[in-house]
Amino acid sequence: KIPITLFPLNITAQVPIYREDFEQMQESDKTAQSVKALVDVWFDYRDEIFGRRCEYTCMHDPLTLAAVVHPELVRTQTIPVYISRNGITKIDTAYGRNIEVATSVDADKFNEVFFGTILRRM
């Protein structure tokens, strides 16, 4: 079986990154500038959807990827989880499958890993 770790939104929402955090990328190499350009598009989209300027975004996908290489970023707990056919996820001791669920995150360490990787300072 392939091991599964679930990263709930209440965990990924704990790693907000602010617009000004990305400004340091403007002066960096082409990779960092490319990431900043993508993030700028994302912020523009969020601004349009929410009808106001958004000052931060949460790093949902980058956190899950970073935790593969740096598992120390998160604490997990084995929990029986059941996902119904209509996509509802719940704890279910009768029918759930035991999987690892992220229960906390070291946001400062994530920022260090994320920006360190992009800015090549690690």
Residue, then its C-alpha position, 0 to 999 in steps of 0.5 A: k500500500i502507498p502511505i497516505t498523509l492528509f493535510p487538512l485546510n486548517i493545517t495548510a492555512q497556518v502557513p500564510i505567505y504575504r505579498e511583501d514576502f515575495e518582493q525579495m524575489q524580484e531581485s533574485d535569479k530567474t527561477a525566483q522571478s518566475v515563481k514571483a510572476l506566477v504568484d502575482v497572477w495568483f494574487d490578481y486572481r484572488d483579488e478579483i474573486f474576493g473583490r478586494r486586495c488580498e495581502y496573503t495566500c496560504m501555501h496549501d500545495p507547497l506545504t504538502l510537497a515540502a513535507v515529503v522532503h522535510p517531514e519534520l515540518v509537520r506533526t501527524q497522528t494516525i486517524p481512521v478516515y473515511i471518504s464517502r462517494n460524495g467526497i465528505t471526509k470524516i473520522d470513522t472508527a468502523y469504516g475508516r482507513n488508518i492514515e496519517v493526518a497532519t495535526s500541526v505545522d512549523a510555519d517558520k521552518f516551512n517559510e525557511v524551507f520554501f524561500g530557502t529553496i526558491l532563493r537557493r539559500m539552504 
